[in-house]
Amino acid sequence: MENKKSMFSYALNPGVILGIVLILIAVIIYVIGIDPIENKWAGIPAYFAIALVIFYSQKNYRDQQNNGFLSIGEAVKLGVTIAVIGGVFYAIYNIIFVTVIEPDFVEDMLLKTEEQILEQNPEITDDQLDMAMGITRKISSPALSIPLAIIGNAIVGLIFSLITGLILKKSDSPL
């Protein structure tokens, strides 16, 4: 009988690859000057990369590691693990980006966010604006942005791995 890798060890390489791809996408978006606050579509390449890496990894796991079978549970476990590993790498890069590469990024983002809030809701009171900006500032801090990035990636990974798992599932029972 062949040795079967653990789910984590199988997910490690695709997770690292996903993290690197997410970092490259972020660098490209930064270098060409796309503002992710003004251009919500800027995140689409990252979502595409997550879905593609999860799909490809689930397919390989099913065909090469699991005797041609894949349950929804295995698909989700693999996909979420890959997404979390990729999220950890991206979160580390993001901390380096906002502390070393572009230390003014968070303040610039906060100013743009405040402008958007005022544009969308010109009747907002100063207290409401202060409260909204306080929450935004807390979310932007490294103490919260790292776990939020990882949790966000896990949720996106869960959604994509459910979808791709339904496509790729193959049961060994004759049901």
N, C-alpha and C positions, 0 to 999 in steps of 0.2 A: 504494500500500500504506500502511496506517495505521501510525503510530508505536506501537510496543509498549513499555509501561513496563517497567523492570526489576522483578524480583520484589521487591527491597527497597523501591523507591519505591512499588510497589503496596501493600506490607504496612505501610508507615509510618503512614498514617492509621488503619487498623483497629487497629494496635498501640498507637498513642497513645490511641485511644478505649478499648481494652481496659484500658490502664493507668489511665485516669481512672475507669472503671467499677470496677476492683478497689479503687482508693483509696476511692471512694464506699461500696462495700460494707464496707470496713474501718472507715470513719468511722461508718457506721450501726451496725455491730456494737458499736463502742466507745461511741457515744452512748447506745444503749439498754441498755448494760451487760451484754452477753452475754460470758461468759468463754470464749474459744476453747480454753482448756486443758480445762475441765470439759465443754464442749459441742462435741464433735467435729463435729457436724452444721453448725456455724457456717461451715464452709468450703464447703458445698454451693452456696450462691449464686455463689461465685467460680468453681467448676468449671462451673456452668451458663453463666455469662457467657463463659468461655473457649470452651466448646463452641459457643455461639451465634455469637460473633464470628467464630470460625474457619469455621464452616459458611457463614455469610452471605458472608464474604469469598471463600471458595473458589467459591461459586456465582456471585458477581459476576465474579470473575476468569474463570471458565469462560465465562460467557455474554457478558460485555462486552469482555474483553481477549484471549481466546484462541480466538475463532471457534467457541465452543460445545464446545470439547474441554478435557479435564482429565485428566492422567495422575496416577497415585498419587505419583510423584516430585514433580510440581509441587504437588500438594495438600499433601504433607508439608513441602516447602520453604516454601510460603506459610504454612502453619499454625504451624510452628516459629518462623519469623521473626516472625510476629505475637505469638506467646506470649513470645518473648524480649524484644521491644520493650516489651510490656505489663509483663513482669517487671522490666525496668530502671526503668520509671516507678514501679512499686510498691516496689521496693527503695529508691529515693531517698526516697519518702514514708515508708517504714518507718524509715529512718535519722533523718529529721526528727522522726518521731513519738517514737522512743525517746530522742532527745537533747534535743529542745526541748519537745514537747507533753506527754509523759509520761515524764520521765527515770527514774522509779522502776519503770517497766513491766518491765524485764528482771529486776530484783531480785525483784519480786513474782512473776513467772513462775517464776523459779528456786526460790523458796520453795514455790510450789504444786507444781512438779515434784518437789521433794524429798518433799513430803507424799504425793504419788501413789505414788512409789517405795516409801516406807515402808508405805503401805496395801497395795499389791499384793504386797510381799515383806517381811513383818515380820522375817524371819530374816536379812536382809541385814547383812553385817558393815560396820563403819565404813569400812574400806578400800575395799570395793566401792562403798559409797555415795559416798565421796569421789571415787573414780574416775569414777562415773557423773555426778556433779555437775560435775566438772572438764570432762568432755567436753561436757556441756550448756552450761556457761559459755562454752567456746571456740566452740561452734556459734552461741551467741547474740551473740558479738562482731560488730561491724560488718565486720571484715575477712573473716569467714567467712559472715555472714548475707547479705551482698549477693550473692556468687557462688552461694551455695546457693539463694537465692530465684530467681535467674535460671536456674540449672540445673534447679530444680524446675519452674519454669514451662515450660522447654524440654521436659522429659519429659512433662508433662501435655499440652503442645501437640502433641508427637509422637503420643501415644496418641489424642487427639481428632482430629488431622488425618488419621491413618490411618483411623479409623472413618468420619469424614465424607467423606474422599477416596474410600473404597470406595463410599459411597452416591452421590457426585456424579461419579465418574469417567466419562469418555466419551472413547472412543478414536476417532481419525480413520482408523484402519486397519480393514478389514472382518473382523477376526478374531473 
